[in-house]
Amino acid sequence: MSIQEEAEVAQSEAAQTEAPATVAVPVNLVRLSKVGQRPDFLDYLVQLWDRRSFIVFDARARVQSGNDKHHLGSAWLVLTPLLNGLSFYLIFGLFLGTSKGIDNFIGYLIIGVFTFSMSTRSILGGAKSLTSNTSMIRAFQFPRASLPIAVNVRELFSNVPVTIVMLLFVIFTAPAEEITWRWLLIIPAILLQFLFNLGIGMLLAPVLLKVPDLSHLLSFIIRFLMYVSAVFFAEERFGKYPVVRTIMDFNPIYQVIKIIRDSVLYDTTPSWRAWGVLGLWALGSVGAGLFVFWRGEESYGRV
């Protein structure tokens, strides 16, 4: 074979071994989304709904294991408001005489303390849900609103035995109250209270994440709410102070306590105004809380 023929063979073999020509594949960039990008509001709500099973399961697990480190365990859920009620009874009921003019002051006080404690735990837990889970927020991608929702669902489960014990105290402490159909009104009242607690916690959580120092002010705000919720004294004491009385009338926690007291202690159907104030606060706060959480979804892991 001549040199020219060998060169032609080599050229043909090289042509056969050449890589095939690349083919351009069209990519629709419109359908791509940035990792961690905030979804549409309705999609955000759908994502929360898709995680409902996990939220409920996590809430139940935390209720069962929340007090495992204590010898009395979950009994502290009842003992804490009970001891608070005993201290309030000794200080305000006996020493300061705030029980004057109140029928069944023991039941009045028990309902006030237990119901207010439910809101206190839920609001504080929801407000601190972002600051106490920063590592999980930075490690996983999920709708952040599920954190305060899980906290409030957990508190709702915890409040079931607390509410039962509260009613048992009302039944067995003198004077005993008659059980009527109005006791069933406790269920919608507590559900509206749950929505209100959730909404306020969701509104406070982003603020505390950006300004952690505000967490120290929460205890003072909660204490002020306790005084304007008529927990351990009659609301008539503020009849001479119209501003304080107006604050009480529009205080949703006071309205929850009043609805339960009217239904359980005084066999009275709660007024439509009380339901209206509580319902507006509950729906308004949870709607605003979801919207605020959705707006700040992309910023929580960067703080």
C-alpha positions as semicolon CSV with decimal commas, in nm:
position;residue;x (nm);y (nm);z (nm)
1;M;0,000;0,000;0,000
2;S;0,138;0,337;-0,097
3;I;0,189;0,624;0,135
4;Q;-0,101;0,812;-0,025
5;E;-0,338;0,520;0,022
6;E;-0,237;0,485;0,388
7;A;-0,309;0,853;0,444
8;E;-0,657;0,820;0,291
9;V;-0,737;0,519;0,513
10;A;-0,620;0,707;0,822
11;Q;-0,838;1,006;0,733
12;S;-1,147;0,787;0,684
13;E;-1,091;0,612;1,020
14;A;-1,050;0,946;1,197
15;A;-1,371;1,072;1,042
16;Q;-1,557;0,768;1,170
17;T;-1,429;0,814;1,527
18;E;-1,518;1,182;1,552
19;A;-1,779;1,275;1,819
20;P;-2,124;1,333;1,685
21;A;-2,233;1,688;1,650
22;T;-2,403;1,837;1,960
23;V;-2,776;1,900;1,938
24;A;-2,924;2,213;2,100
25;V;-3,212;2,132;2,336
26;P;-3,456;2,419;2,394
27;V;-3,518;2,507;2,761
28;N;-3,826;2,700;2,874
29;L;-3,689;2,932;3,140
30;V;-4,038;3,054;3,224
31;R;-4,119;2,723;3,392
32;L;-3,806;2,728;3,609
33;S;-3,820;2,877;3,961
34;K;-3,555;2,986;4,206
35;V;-3,488;2,754;4,498
36;G;-3,664;2,893;4,807
37;Q;-3,876;3,133;4,602
38;R;-4,201;3,240;4,761
39;P;-4,499;3,067;4,596
40;D;-4,830;3,228;4,522
41;F;-5,051;3,279;4,825
42;L;-5,301;3,011;4,725
43;D;-5,018;2,767;4,649
44;Y;-4,875;2,850;4,990
45;L;-5,202;2,756;5,157
46;V;-5,213;2,433;4,956
47;Q;-4,860;2,346;5,073
48;L;-4,967;2,401;5,433
49;W;-5,271;2,180;5,382
50;D;-5,055;1,906;5,227
51;R;-4,848;1,901;5,548
52;R;-5,145;1,874;5,782
53;S;-5,073;1,510;5,870
54;F;-4,718;1,588;5,973
55;I;-4,829;1,891;6,177
56;V;-5,087;1,687;6,369
57;F;-4,846;1,397;6,421
58;D;-4,571;1,629;6,544
59;A;-4,814;1,806;6,779
60;R;-4,930;1,479;6,934
61;A;-4,575;1,353;6,976
62;R;-4,465;1,674;7,146
63;V;-4,765;1,668;7,380
64;Q;-4,671;1,317;7,493
65;S;-4,299;1,391;7,532
66;G;-4,314;1,756;7,637
67;N;-4,288;1,690;8,011
68;D;-4,100;1,360;8,013
69;K;-3,808;1,522;8,194
70;H;-4,031;1,609;8,491
71;H;-4,140;1,357;8,750
72;L;-4,503;1,468;8,732
73;G;-4,500;1,478;8,353
74;S;-4,811;1,622;8,185
75;A;-4,968;1,691;8,524
76;W;-4,793;2,028;8,513
77;L;-5,033;2,133;8,239
78;V;-5,302;2,134;8,510
79;L;-5,090;2,215;8,814
80;T;-4,948;2,538;8,670
81;P;-5,283;2,719;8,619
82;L;-5,416;2,559;8,938
83;L;-5,130;2,698;9,148
84;N;-5,167;3,035;8,977
85;G;-5,536;3,031;9,061
86;L;-5,462;2,944;9,423
87;S;-5,217;3,233;9,456
88;F;-5,466;3,473;9,295
89;Y;-5,739;3,348;9,529
90;L;-5,525;3,407;9,837
91;I;-5,399;3,750;9,730
92;F;-5,695;3,901;9,552
93;G;-5,988;3,696;9,680
94;L;-5,904;3,686;10,053
95;F;-5,654;3,965;10,120
96;L;-5,775;4,232;9,876
97;G;-6,140;4,132;9,869
98;T;-6,193;4,128;9,493
99;S;-6,437;3,839;9,537
100;K;-6,704;4,070;9,674
101;G;-7,008;4,084;9,449
102;I;-6,905;3,781;9,241
103;D;-7,124;3,471;9,252
104;N;-6,921;3,150;9,283
105;F;-6,587;3,329;9,294
106;I;-6,392;3,002;9,296
107;G;-6,546;2,892;8,966
108;Y;-6,515;3,247;8,833
109;L;-6,144;3,249;8,915
110;I;-6,075;2,895;8,787
111;I;-6,229;2,968;8,447
112;G;-6,043;3,298;8,421
113;V;-5,701;3,157;8,512
114;F;-5,728;2,836;8,306
115;T;-5,862;3,012;7,997
116;F;-5,607;3,292;8,012
117;S;-5,324;3,040;8,056
118;M;-5,432;2,868;7,735
119;S;-5,387;3,191;7,538
120;T;-5,061;3,277;7,712
121;R;-4,889;2,949;7,621
122;S;-5,018;2,953;7,263
123;I;-4,930;3,314;7,185
124;L;-4,582;3,295;7,338
125;G;-4,511;2,961;7,167
126;G;-4,624;3,089;6,829
127;A;-4,429;3,414;6,868
128;K;-4,107;3,224;6,937
129;S;-4,160;2,956;6,671
130;L;-3,913;3,113;6,425
131;T;-3,640;3,210;6,669
132;S;-3,639;2,866;6,827
133;N;-3,619;2,681;6,492
134;T;-3,363;2,882;6,295
135;S;-3,140;2,579;6,226
136;M;-3,430;2,382;6,079
137;I;-3,540;2,681;5,871
138;R;-3,195;2,708;5,713
139;A;-3,160;2,334;5,654
140;F;-3,498;2,243;5,502
141;Q;-3,740;2,392;5,255
142;F;-4,100;2,401;5,380
143;P;-4,372;2,662;5,440
144;R;-4,258;2,843;5,754
145;A;-4,613;2,905;5,872
146;S;-4,631;2,538;5,962
147;L;-4,410;2,613;6,266
148;P;-4,656;2,837;6,458
149;I;-4,945;2,621;6,337
150;A;-4,778;2,312;6,487
151;V;-4,720;2,497;6,815
152;N;-5,083;2,603;6,841
153;V;-5,217;2,259;6,744
154;R;-4,996;2,114;7,017
155;E;-5,136;2,360;7,270
156;L;-5,489;2,282;7,154
157;F;-5,432;1,912;7,222
158;S;-5,277;1,998;7,559
159;N;-5,579;2,210;7,652
160;V;-5,826;1,920;7,618
161;P;-5,739;1,762;7,958
162;V;-5,691;2,109;8,106
163;T;-6,044;2,208;8,004
164;I;-6,187;1,884;8,144
165;V;-6,014;1,941;8,478
166;M;-6,139;2,301;8,479
167;L;-6,498;2,182;8,436
168;L;-6,455;1,916;8,705
169;F;-6,340;2,183;8,949
170;V;-6,646;2,390;8,864
171;I;-6,873;2,089;8,919
172;F;-6,727;1,971;9,249
173;T;-6,641;2,302;9,417
174;A;-6,919;2,470;9,611
175;P;-7,157;2,595;9,499
176;A;-7,198;2,322;9,238
177;E;-7,322;2,435;8,898
178;E;-7,589;2,256;8,697
179;I;-7,476;2,107;8,365
180;T;-7,686;2,240;8,074
181;W;-7,671;2,243;7,695
182;R;-7,490;2,578;7,712
183;W;-7,176;2,397;7,825
184;L;-7,140;2,285;7,462
185;L;-7,074;2,648;7,369
186;I;-6,728;2,601;7,518
187;I;-6,625;2,413;7,201
188;P;-6,676;2,697;6,947
189;A;-6,538;2,947;7,199
190;I;-6,214;2,750;7,236
191;L;-6,186;2,701;6,858
192;L;-6,219;3,076;6,802
193;Q;-5,965;3,129;7,079
194;F;-5,732;2,888;6,897
195;L;-5,760;3,091;6,574
196;F;-5,695;3,415;6,760
197;N;-5,391;3,274;6,941
198;L;-5,254;3,138;6,613
199;G;-5,300;3,466;6,430
200;I;-5,134;3,679;6,700
201;G;-4,844;3,435;6,728
202;M;-4,794;3,446;6,350
203;L;-4,794;3,824;6,351
204;L;-4,539;3,841;6,635
205;A;-4,301;3,568;6,511
206;P;-4,145;3,765;6,219
207;V;-4,108;4,072;6,441
208;L;-3,926;3,877;6,712
209;L;-3,701;3,716;6,451
210;K;-3,583;4,057;6,332
211;V;-3,586;4,230;6,673
212;P;-3,521;3,962;6,941
213;D;-3,516;4,223;7,219
214;L;-3,890;4,262;7,186
215;S;-3,934;3,919;7,344
216;H;-3,863;4,080;7,681
217;L;-4,164;4,307;7,635
218;L;-4,403;4,019;7,578
219;S;-4,425;3,937;7,949
220;F;-4,538;4,293;8,023
221;I;-4,792;4,287;7,741
222;I;-4,930;3,954;7,865
223;R;-4,954;4,094;8,218
224;F;-5,147;4,397;8,091
225;L;-5,384;4,167;7,902
226;M;-5,442;3,971;8,221
227;Y;-5,557;4,282;8,406
228;V;-5,794;4,389;8,125
229;S;-5,939;4,037;8,092
230;A;-6,111;4,032;8,435
231;V;-5,932;3,712;8,534
232;F;-5,967;3,755;8,910
233;F;-6,201;4,052;8,961
234;A;-6,539;4,172;8,837
235;E;-6,545;4,393;8,528
236;E;-6,780;4,631;8,708
237;R;-6,481;4,762;8,906
238;F;-6,377;4,958;8,597
239;G;-6,714;5,121;8,545
240;K;-6,564;5,458;8,644
241;Y;-6,287;5,424;8,384
242;P;-6,452;5,427;8,042
243;V;-6,123;5,391;7,851
244;V;-6,026;5,074;8,036
245;R;-6,381;4,945;8,007
246;T;-6,374;4,999;7,630
247;I;-6,044;4,811;7,604
248;M;-6,199;4,522;7,796
249;D;-6,507;4,515;7,573
250;F;-6,288;4,478;7,263
251;N;-6,041;4,239;7,426
252;P;-6,093;3,895;7,263
253;I;-5,942;3,704;7,557
254;Y;-6,188;3,872;7,791
255;Q;-6,471;3,778;7,555
256;V;-6,362;3,411;7,556
257;I;-6,356;3,409;7,936
258;K;-6,693;3,586;7,953
259;I;-6,855;3,341;7,708
260;I;-6,734;3,041;7,909
261;R;-6,840;3,196;8,240
262;D;-7,187;3,282;8,110
263;S;-7,231;2,932;7,967
264;V;-7,094;2,732;8,261
265;L;-7,147;2,939;8,575
266;Y;-7,450;3,155;8,514
267;D;-7,659;2,943;8,270
268;T;-7,681;3,242;8,038
269;T;-7,659;3,240;7,661
270;P;-7,360;3,460;7,564
271;S;-7,449;3,775;7,376
272;W;-7,410;3,804;7,001
273;R;-7,178;4,097;7,057
274;A;-6,935;3,878;7,251
275;W;-6,937;3,620;6,970
276;G;-6,899;3,894;6,711
277;V;-6,598;4,058;6,876
278;L;-6,429;3,722;6,931
279;G;-6,507;3,602;6,578
280;L;-6,376;3,918;6,411
281;W;-6,054;3,905;6,612
282;A;-6,008;3,533;6,540
283;L;-6,066;3,546;6,163
284;G;-5,892;3,881;6,118
285;S;-5,578;3,787;6,310
286;V;-5,534;3,445;6,148
287;G;-5,591;3,592;5,800
288;A;-5,342;3,873;5,862
289;G;-5,094;3,632;6,019
290;L;-5,098;3,398;5,719
291;F;-5,051;3,689;5,480
292;V;-4,761;3,835;5,679
293;F;-4,591;3,497;5,702
294;W;-4,632;3,445;5,327
295;R;-4,486;3,789;5,246
296;G;-4,173;3,724;5,451
297;E;-4,126;3,359;5,351
298;E;-3,798;3,415;5,161
299;S;-3,633;3,622;5,435
300;Y;-3,668;3,396;5,740
301;G;-3,368;3,173;5,669
302;R;-3,142;3,471;5,601
303;V;-3,195;3,654;5,930
